[in-house]
Structure formats: C-alpha cells, structure tokens
Amino acid sequence: MGFSVILKKASLVGAFFVFVLYLAPAQAFCPAPGKVPSVKVQHVVDGDTLRLVDGRKVRLIGLNAPELGRNGRSAEPFAEAARRRLRELVAASDGRVSVQLGRETKDRYGRTLAHLYDARGRNLEAQLLAEGLGYLVAIAPNVALVECQLLAERSARQAGLGLWRQSPVQTPGQLRRGGFALVRGQVERVERNRGGVWLELGDSLVVRVAPQSLGAFDLGALRALVGSRVEVRGWVVDRSRRGGVKPGQARWMLSLNHGAMLEVVP
C-alpha cells in the first residue's frame, strides 16, 4: 500500500513507478506543459527559493531543499550543494526561467509559489529531486506534478544520490527538534475526533490529518493502517512549546494534507 491507496481519488501511476524509473532519464521528469512565460532571475537564495528581476521571491513547488545555516544553526547536509546546483541550472538557461504559477499562488510569507522550467522545458524541481538535492513535499492544492516529482525523488533514492547516500529517515524516538523530517514507525492507533484523524506512532509522534484535508483521503484506508509500518514526512512541531501536552499525549506532531507525504513500507 502506497500513497495512491490512501488518497480518495487515487491515480494508477503508482503501479508503474518502478518500471518507469528504468526508462526515463532525470531530465524527462515533469516536462513543461507548453508555452510558459520566461523571466530573468536576479539571484538564487537557496536550494528551493530564488528572486526574479521583477521583484518576486519564488518558492519552488514540490521541493524542500536542506536549510542553510541561520540564527546560530549550522547548514544542513547538501544545503550549499543544492543552492549551487540551482545557480548552475539557472545559468545554463541564460539566467532565465519559465514560471508556472501554482493553484495557490502565495505562501504565508508572501512568496510566489510556482513550478520553474529551464530554456529546454525541463522542470527545475524535478532535476534537483533526481539528483538527491531536496525532498519531495506535497501541499494541496499545489500538487499537479506530485507524481512525476515522486518519480524523480525515487530515482535518486534508489541510486543513493545526495541526501540519500545515508538514510535521513528517523524513528519517532530519535526526534530532537522541530522542522522538516522523514520518520518511519508503526501505527499503533488511529482516532478520529473534531480535530481530524490522528495516527499515533508510539509515544513520541502523532500524525494529524486536519478536518479540512480529510476529503482528499480514504478514511477506511487510514483506519486500516493500525499495525502497519509507515514513512511520513513533513514539518514536525514540538507541542510542549505550545502550552504543554497532556499526560499520555505525544510530544511531537506532524500534519499532512496529501497522501504523497505518507507511505506504507515493509
């Protein structure tokens, strides 16, 4: 069972993911949908963000690159490599990128959300994912390319490229701080209440699907996850810093609104 089983309206593409990996070179992932407006890039901020000469700060949809060192924190592994590679991709495209806006065009920080393509119509997020320089993230409603982006990430993962040279996956008990994480554990309990659906992964982590996101999921499949091992990804929040947690509640919470952020594993 993968994400396509958890999603209410599943695509059949998951059935031939592995087959396609052996046929499609990295540059074939997520080709441009046609004529897309081209804009000059002012500078690359980091591995998943750049600024255009028209003033827009663009966050690439579907890609979460490692964080650069900020506020006393050291840079995460491959953060500099991801930024450098994005600069190279932009430079190889004559400093211009084609910008395809997402269905949701702005994030909470005011950044423009978009898919970017080079002069040859190749998707920049997919290229970085295929080289192991970022993680796939799926945040509705901007999920149009999630299937081909997942293919790109899986090709890097199978080849052990970049971030996948050493497994970044943690167990719930290994969580020590908030932020983006990949976590693997066994679902011990599934509960539904006014706050949504909650998947308990041991005593340390609970995965939440909020009420407004439940329409995208197969509730029966979520309930059937009890006893299954899953890999989830997303931004972990330390609930003890938000007013404390009640006895018996998990300290860490990870929220998701799309099934591509959850996968059943052996």
Sequence and secondary structure as in RCSB ss.txt:
>XXXX:A:sequence
MGFSVILKKASLVGAFFVFVLYLAPAQAFCPAPGKVPSVKVQHVVDGDTLRLVDGRKVRLIGLNAPELGRNGRSA
EPFAEAARRRLRELVAASDGRVSVQLGRETKDRYGRTLAHLYDARGRNLEAQLLAEGLGYLVAIAPNVALVECQL
LAERSARQAGLGLWRQSPVQTPGQLRRGGFALVRGQVERVERNRGGVWLELGDSLVVRVAPQSLGAFDLGALRAL
VGSRVEVRGWVVDRSRRGGVKPGQARWMLSLNHGAMLEVVP
>XXXX:A:secstr
  HHHHBSS  GGGGGHHHHHTT  GGGSS   S   EEEEEEEEETTEEEETTS EEEETTEE      TT   
 TTHHHHHHHHHHHHHTTTTEEEEEEEEEEE TTS EEEEEE TTS BHHHHHHHTTSSEE  BTTB TTHHHHH
HHHHHHHHHT GGGSS   B GGG  S EEEEEEEE  EEEEETTEEEEEETTTEEEEE GGGGGGB HHHHHTT
TT EEEEEEEEEEGGGTT   TT  SEEEE SSGGGEEEE 
